[in-house]
Amino acid sequence: MTDNFLEDLLNQMTLEEKAAQLTQVVGSFMKGSSTSGEITGPMEEMGITEAMIENAGSVLGTTGAAEIKEIQRQHLDKNRLGIPLLFMADVIHGYRTIFPIPLAIGSSWDLKLAEESAAIAAIEAAVSGLQVTFAPMVDIVRDPRWGRVMESTGEDAYLNGEFAKAQVKGYQGKDLKNDLTRVAATVKHFAAYGVPEGGREYNTVNMSERELRETYLPAYKAAIDAGSELVMTSFNTIDGIPATGNKELMRDLLRGEWKFDGVVISDWNAVRELIFHGVAEDDREAAFKAINASVDIEMMSSAYVNHLQALVEEGVIDVELINESVLRVLKLKEKLGLFENPYRGADEQLEKEVILSDSHRQTARELATKSCVLLKNGSALPLKKEQKIALIGPFAGNKDILGSWSALGSKEDAITLSDGMRMQLDGENLLIAEGCAIENGTELELHHALEIANQADVIVLALGESSDMSGEGGSRSNIKLPQIQLDLVEKIAALNKPTVAVIFNGRPLDLHGVVDKVDAVLEAWFPGTEGGAAIADLLFGVANPSGKLSMSFPYSVGQVPVYYNQFNTGRPQVAPDVRERYVSQYLDIPNEPLFPFGFGLSYTTFSYSEMKLSHDVMTLDEPLKISVSVKNTGDVAGDEVVQLYIRDISGEIVRPLKELKGFEKVSLKPGEEKEISFTLTEEQLRYHHKDLTFTSDNGEFIAFIGTNSSDVQSVPFRLEK
């Protein structure tokens, strides 16, 4: 298929057909859908006609090989030029085999498994007829009140960028046209969606352009450089302008400066929401601002289809604005091979064979195992199979462990914690009681829980949030566990028995009332389809915890946003235990988070040798080699994430106290020692100056290596260009 073919096709299209090609609707609007296909109330409200549907360019949310093939068949029968539909959906961390939520995947620090999980999600989605996924989300997140932190891989630009590249590669592979098991990726949400004021969903974002470029844009750029075919606009404002109508952000920066020539798609109804933001008077003005900003596809609103033609005919916009968007959509369809094979990878037989296959479930179990983070451990873990164990709490047998963005994931497929523990333990040694529900409970439930707890040698408390307490629209001002669960913890703790808390959740929580009352805490997140089996492997020592937090856990909600790479101040706190009034501190809580970025424990211990630098001065031609030996000093094999940070001592602009610049996950047997080396280049020392130039400064730096962002050793060096 040549560019000439696409140009010829474009030239044959009417303005009405072009506007419809830039419109995305839900599958129920389409002929061949099992749910509708007729003009219903929502279609009439949007001003959508049958003619518009016949020329629509893409479909949102419909899945299943048979249904998608039927919708495509009926569409091609009606479409004058035979232009196939694109089918898209939110496949965020798995299609039917659900992996841990992205925040948990970030805590694995395992790029290979992240890529593999995306590839598996792509396979399952592709055989089910989908061609585009709305992932990865790479928004930097520093405020756990915001529910969508669960959909990001964390608070650090470098780490998010590395995961972005891995996931794009996993979704797309190397050849979208010929590899029918891959789907096109959509990096989102462009830009800075993860910084809403007050942590409140869809709220205003305010920051300087320098901070935007320095902290929030790099992860999107990493995904785009990795080849992401689409970019999705964010709901928020940037410098007072909503992203979906922001020409400077989309056309000038994304397309002009970054040379992105793929498809830009709005988020749901975001074009029309320009009216509610107060930058468009009506749908007509919203359509003008979005197309002028270079938004190619309007998702689930009808400003384009109802107004673009008139805007051209009245001379308000040049038809070339529409042509370039239509051509980008056609090129994506051509890249996916849809003109030759409009049904692409949709295959009912393969659906049955690959979805929830044993190998897919095994990968989900492995990733869940590596995503859990051991936050505390006295001597309660690992559990011993000869112990009588009481499993108590609202997540003891709860299948709500997939998270709020779990595509076609079914709770019925999920392995619960009680299921997983039964795989490891003789049934006579496992006693189970709910104790309370997630947000309420009865005296009878509590009495039963205390009764079985009294019979046990050790107690496992399965606690957490329901999936709808986080995710999109899940902002919360109180990020502690519900009070009924904290009351349960207190009653169990009063028994003075070894107690382990397993926490299921979609955000960092204030864990006071738990971490101070139990012997061990395992952060399980929403671990996905194989979650219960993976957690049981960890509890019984079949696997060794290796996860490290990719987002800080606050000491109190009053600290947020709290993150490791903060700036210093002119009056920094001298030390956590030194209380002076006129310094930057809280009077009632520490400045430091409860658990810092990069933190995570193991059942073994690791020792670090003294850091070594190849030389004390870095030049443009001679980067630094930084090395350290890491030894497993415990009795069991384990994985350690060795983390490299730097600090620029004096810059033109204030620099963070630490910046992650590299990491390596190393597996060590008991007594085994390995040397880990990092190469640090001048390019990694660059930052955006006050005039937005991206360069480095001569002068003093510090390199840090350690097991987390707080527990590090350091060595100084100089940059001399």
N, C-alpha and C positions, 0 to 999 in steps of 0.2 A: 504494500500500500504506500503510495507516494504522497508527498505534500501537494502535488498537482491534483491528485484525486480529492483531497480534503478541500483545497481551494475551489475546485469545480463544484463540490457539494455545497460549500458555503455560498457560492454565487447563485446557486439554484434556489436557495432558501428565501422565503419572504420575510419581512420584518416580524410578522406575527410568529412565524416558525422559529426565528432566531430567539425571540424573547421567551418562547416556551422552552427552547433548548436550555435556557439558563435557569429554568425553574425546577425545583425538586419538590415532589409531593410524596405522601405516604402511600404504601401499596394498596390500601383499601380504596383509593380513588381509581385504581386501574381495572380495566376489564381483565378477567382471568383470575382476579384475586378471590380467595375463598371467603372474604369478609364483606366485600361490597362491589366496587366497580361501577356503581351508579352515582348520579349527582345527589349527594346527601346534603344535610344541613350544613356541615362544615365547608363543603365545596361551594355551596351557594353563598355562604357568608364571605368567602374569600374572593368571590367573583370568578370562580373557575368554571369554564365550560367544557363540554365534551371535546370540542375542537382543540382547546388548549391541552387537554389530557393526551390527545392523540399525538401531540407534538412535544410533550414533556421530555426533558433530557435525562432525568434520573429519578430513582425511587429510593425512598428511605424506609428502613425497618422491616421490610418483608424478607423472610428467609424460607429455606426449604427448596430443594432442587426442583421438585415437580411443580410447585406453585410459581417459582420464578420463571421456569421454562414456559409455562402456560401464559403468564403475563407478557413475557417477551414475544411469544408467538402471536398473541392477539394484537399486541402493539405494532408489530411489523406488518401485520395484515392491514392495519389502518393508516400507518404513517406513510405519507405521500412519497417520501424519499428513501424509505427503508432504513432510517437511522436507528440503531439499537439503543435501548435504555442502559444506563448504568445503575447497578444495584449496590447500595451502601448501607452500612449499619455500624452501631457501636460495639465493636468486638475489642474490648479494652484489656482484659486479662484472661482470655480464653473464650471460645465459642460455646461448646457444650462441656468439654473438659475444662473446668475452671481452675486457673492457677491462683496463687495468692494475689491479693490486691497489689497494685503497682508500688505503693509505699513499702509493702513487705518485700517485693522483688528488689527494690532499692536497698533494703537492709540485708539482702544476700550478698551484695558486692560481687555478684557472680555474673559477668557479662555473657559468658558462654551459655549459661542456662537461661538467661533473659532472652537471648536471641533464639534459642531452641523453643522456648515457650511461645514466642511470637510466631515462629514457623509452624508450630502445631496448631495454634489458633487460626493461622492462615489456611492451612490444609483443610481443617474442619469447615471453615467459612466458605472456602472456594468450592468444595464439592457440594455444598448446600446452595450454591448459586451466587454468592456474594462476590463482588469484585473490588470493593473499597472498604477499608475500615477507618473509623474515626479514632485513630491512635497512631503514635503515642502522644499522651499528654506530658509535656515537659515543663510545665509552669513551676517556677521556684516557689516553694511554700515555707513560710516562717511563722504562720499563725494557725495553731491547731483548732481554733474556734471555727475556722472555715471548713465545711464538711468535705470539700473536694480535695483536701490534702491526701485522702486515700488514693486518689487517681494519679498522683505525682510520685516520682521516685525520690523526692526529698528537698532539702533546703540548700543544696550546694550546686552552683552552676557547672562546675567541672564534672561532678559525679552524674548529674542529670544529663549532661551532654554525652557522656560515655554510654549511658543506658539508652539515650535517644538513638545513637548510631547503631547500637546492637539490635534494638527493636525494629528500626526501619529495615535493616538488613534481613532480620528474621521474617518480617511480613512480606517483603518484596522480592527477596532472592536476587538473582542476577539477570533474569530475563522474564519480564512479566508476560510477554506475548506467548512464549513457548512453554513456560513453566506454569501449568494450569493449577498448581497447588499453592500459588502465592496470590496475594492481593495488594493493591496499591495502599500505601500508608498516607495518613493525614496528620501532620504535626499540628498540635493545638495547645493552648488557645492564644492566638497571636493578637495582642501581646500583653504580658504582665497581668494575666487574669488572676494569678495567685496572691495578689496583694490588695484585696479589697479592704477599705477602711472598716475597722471594727471586726474584721473577719466575717462580715455579713455578705452572703451570696449576692452576686450581681452588682455589688456596691462600687462606688467611685474609687479610682486609683489615681493617686497623686505622687509624682516623683519627677526629678530632673531628668533631662535627656541623658546626661552623663551616667546617672545611676541606672537608667534603663539599659543603656548600652553595656555598662560594666557588668551588671549582675543578672539582668533578666533576659537579654537577647541571646547570649551565647548558646544556650541549650537549643533554642529554635534553629539557630544557624548550624549547629552540629547536625541536626536532623536533616536540614535542607542540603547540606554538603554531602550527607550520606545518600541523598537521592530521593527524599520524600516527594511523592508526586503531587500531594495536595497540602494546602495550609488552610486551617479553619480560623476564622476571625473570633475574637473574644467578645464577650458581652459588655466589657467595661470601657470606660473612657481612658484615654491617654492624653494628658495635657488639655483636658476639657473637651476632647472630641471622641465620641464613641468609635471603637476600632473599625466597625463595619462601614463607617462613612469617613474614615480617616485617610485622605489621599497621601499625606506626608508619610504615614506609616506603611501603607500598602503599596501605592504606586511608586513613591519616591525611594523609600528605604528598601522594602522587600524586593520589588521588581527592578528598580533602578540601581541601587547600590549593591544589592546582593545578587542581582541577575537571575532571580527566580522566575522561570517561565512556565511553571506548572499551574494547576488550577487552584484558585482561592474560592473557598466556599464559606458562606455565612453559617453561624450557628442557628439553631431553631428560632425562626421568626425575628432574627436580629435586624434584618433590614427594616421591617416595620417598626421595630422598637426605637429606631432613630426618632420617631415621633414622640415617644414617651420620654426619651432623654431630653427632648427640647431643642433638637438641632434640625428637625424637619417639620414642616407644617402639616404635611399629609403624605399619603403613599407616593404621590407623584414626585415630591421633593426628596423623599427617602430613596426612591429608585434612582434619581439623578445623582445623589451623593454617593450611593453605593457603587454604581457603575463607574462614576468618575474616580472613585477610590480603587477601582480595578477588582471588585468582587465579581467573580464569574458566575457563581451559582447561588441563587437565593433559596434558602431552605425554608419551606413551609410558611411562606407568605407570598403575596401575589402582586407586589409593587411592580416588578419587572414585566410580568406578562400583561398587566393592565395598563402600563404607562410608557414603556420604552419606545414603542412604535410612535406614539404621539410626540414624545420628546424629540425624536429624530425629525419627524414630519414638520414640527414647529421650529426646527432649527436650534433648539436648545442644546442638543448634544450632537456630535458628529457620529454618523453610523459606524465609523471605524472603531469607536469604543466598544460597540456591540460586536462587531465582526471579530475583533481580537479575542474577546471573551469566548465567543462561540467556537472559534478556531482552537482555542486551548482545550475546550471540552471535547471537541472532535479528536484532537490529537491524543488525549488520554484514552478515549475509546479505541483509537487505532493502536496505541501502545499495548493495550490489553487484548488486542486481536479480535475485537468484537465485530468488526465489519466482515471478517472471514468466518468467525464462529460466534454468533450472538449469544449462544448458550454457554460458551466458554467451558468452565470446569464443572458445571452443574451435572451431577450424576447420582441418581437415586441409589444405585447399587453401592457405589463408593461411600455414600453417606452411611449406609448400614455397616460398612467394614471399618471405616477409620474413626468415626465419632465415638468417643469414650473407649477407644481401643485400650488394650492392656498396656501397650507401650506408652500411650499418651498419659494414662493414669499414673504410670510409674514415674514419668518425668514430672508430673504435677506433685507427686509425693516427694520426690527429691528436692524440688524447688521449695516446697512448703517447709521441709526439714531445714533447709539452709536459710530460710527467711526468718524463722523464729529467733528471737533474741533473749538470751538469758540475762535478766537484769539483776538478779540477786540469787545467791545460793550459800547457805550455811553448810549443813551436812545432809539436808533432806533429799537432794538429788545426786545421782540417779536413784530411782526407786528400786527396791529388790522384790523379785517375784514371790518370795516366800512371805512377804509382809501382807497383812490384811489391810486393804486400802479402801477408804471411804471416798467416793467421788461425789462431790456435793456442789450444787449451784445451778443456775438457770441454763448453763451451756453444757451440762453433763451429757445430755442426750439431744441437744438442740441441733437441728440441721440448718439453721440460719447462719451458716459460716462461709457463704460465698461472697458476700459484699453486695453493695447496691448497684454495681454496674457489671452484672454477670451474664450479659447476653442471653443465650438460651440455656444457661446453666439451670439445672433442676435441683432443688433441695433434696429431692428423693434420691438423687445419685450420690449425695454427700456422705462421707464416712464421718460419723460423729465421734466425739472424744470417747464416749462409752464403747462404741464399736471398736475403736482402735485399741483401747485398753483390754478389751476382751480377746483381741488377737494375741496379746502378750501374756495374759494372766488367766490362771485357773478361776473359773467362775465363782468358786466358793470364797476366794480371797478378794472379790470385788463387790463392795456394797455401794448402792447408788440411791441418792435422794436429790430432788431438785432444790429443796430448802426455801426457794422463792422464785418467782418469775423475774423477768429482767427489771421491771419497774414497780412491781407490787408483790404481795405475798400474804400468807395466812399464818396464824399461830400453829395450826396443825402441820403445815409444811415445815415450819421451823422446828417444831418438836420432833418430827420424824428425822430430820437431818441431824439434830443433836443426838438422837438415839443411836443412829448408825455410826456417827462420829465417835461416840463413846466405845464402840466395839472395835474400832480400827487402831492399827499401829501408826498409820500416817494418813493424812487427809489431803486430798487434792480438791481445791476450790476452782470451779470452772465459771468464770465471771466475764462480764463484758457488756457491750452495747448491742442492740439489735441493728441489723443492717441499715434500717431507715433512719437511724440516729446520726449517720454520717452520709457522705456522698453529696450529689448535687441537691441543693436546697436544704442541706443538713447542718447549717450553722448553729452553734450552741454557745451560750455564754458560760454555762457551767460544764466544765470538761472533767469532772469527777465521775466515778461510777454512780449510778442511782443509789440513793440513800438506803433503800431496802437491802441492796447487796453489801453496802458498808456495814450495816447492822448485822448481817449474816456473818461477815468476816470477824467482827468484834466478838460475837457469841462463840464462834468456833475457836478463835484465838484464846478465849478464856479457858479452854479445856487443856491448854499447855501441851498439846501434842504436835509433833512435826507436821508442818502445814505448807503446802505448795499452792501458789495461785497461778492459774493459767488464764491469761487475759485475751479475750476476743474483741477486736475493735478496729475502727477505721481511721483513727487519729491518735497522736500522742495524748495521753491523759495525765491529769494530776492524780498520781497514784497514792497520795496520802490517805491513810485509813486502810491501806492494803500493804504497801511495801514495808511499813513500820510495824506490822502485826504478824507477818508470816515469815517463814524461814527461807522461802525461795519464790521467785517470780519469773515466769516465762511469758514473754510477750509473743502471742501467737498471731495477732492481727486477724483478718478474715482470711483463713489459709486455703480456701478452695475445696474442690471436690474430694481430695485425698487428705484433708486437713487432720482429721482425727487419727488416721494411721500415722501420719508424720509426727504429730505431737506425742503419740504413744512411743514411737521410736526414740524420741528425745527423752521422755520421762524415764524410760527404763534403760537408757544408756546404750541402746542398739545403735543410735547415732549420737554424735557429740554436737552440742549447739555451737554454731559458728557465725550466726548473724550479728551484724553491727548496725546500730541505729543510723539511718540516713536523715533523721530529723530529731532534733533535741526534744526531750521530754521536760516540760516546765516544772519548776518547783511549785509555782502557783500561776493561775490564769492571769494574775496581776502583772506578771513579767512579760507576757506576750506582746509583740513578737520577740521571741528569744532564739538566738542562733549563734553558732560558734564563731563565725567570721565577722564579728561586730567591729566597729571602730573603737579606738581609744577615745578618751575625752581629755580636756585640759586639766581636769581634776579626777583622775582615775582612783578607784579604790586601791589602797595600798596592798591589802591582803584580805581574804574573806573573813578572817578572825580579828582584824583590826577595825575597830568601830570609831571612825572620825566623822563628824557631822558634815563638814563642808566638802564632801567628795561625792562622786556620782554613785549612789547606792540607794537601796531600800532600807528603811529603818527596821522593818519587821520581817524581812525574808532575805535570803542571800541573793546576790546578783546572778549566780551561776544556776543553770538548769538542774533539775533533779538527776537527769541522766544526759550526758553531752553527746553531741554528734560523734559518730564513730564508735560508740561504747557498746560492748557486748562481752559477756563472760563465756567460759568454757569449762568442761569437766577436767581439763588439764591446765597446766600453767606453762607460760612461755617466758624465756629470758632473752633480753636484747644485749648484744655486745655494744661497746662504744661506737658511735657513728664515725665514719671515716669519709673525708672529702679528698678527691683526687688532687686538688690544689685549693688555695685560699682565694684565688682571684679568677673570676669568670670573664672571658672576653667574647667578642662576636664569633671568633673562630674556634674557641676552646670552651665547650660546655663543661659543666661539673659532673663528675660521677660521684654519687653519694651512696654509700654502702653500709650495711649493718648485718650482723649474723644473728639469726633467730633460732633458739633452741627450745625444743619441747622438753621441759623439765618435769613433766608429770608421768603418770602411769598408763595413760591411754592415748591413742592417736587423736590428733585434732587439727583443725584449720585455723590459721591466724591471718587476719587482714592487716598487713603492714602498711602504714599510712604516712605519706610524705606531705609536709606542709612547709610554706615559707612565710616570712614577714619582710616587707620592705620597710626599713627603719625610718627613712625620710623621703617623702615624695612631694611632688608639687600639689597633689591632692592627698588628703588623709587616706591611709591604706589600712586594710583590715589587720587585726591582731594575728590572724593566721589565715592562710588560703591553701586548700587542698590542691596539690599539683600532681599527685600520683598515688597509686596503691597497688598492692599485689597480694593475692590470696594464696597462701602457701600451706600445703598439707605436710604434716610432720608426724612420724612415728615416735613413740617414747624414746627419749635420748637423742633423737635425730636433730641435726643442726644444718641450716642452709644459709648461705650468704644471699642477701637480697640487694640488688643494685638498681638505682634509678639514675637516669641521665637528665639533668636539668639544663635547659637552654635559655639563652637571653630572651627568646620569644616568649617564654613562660613568665617572664618578669615584667612584661608590658602591661600597661593599663591605659585607660582613657584620661587624658589630661584635661585641663579646664577648657581648652579649645577643641576638645574631642579628638585630638590626634591620639593614635594608639602606638605608644612607644614606651621605652624603659628609661630609667635614670641611673647614671653612675652613682655608686655609693654603697652603703652598708646594708646587708641582708642577713637574715637568720634562716637556716634550714632546720626543720624539726622532723624527727621520725618517732613514731610511737604506736601504741595499740588503740588509741582513740585521740580525739582532738585536744583533750586535757592532759593525758598521761603521755608526755613526750620528753625526749632529750633534744638538745639543740647544739648547733655549731654555727658560728658566724662565717660569712664570706663577703667578698666585695665584687661588684660589677664595674669593670673598666672597659668602656667601648673604644 
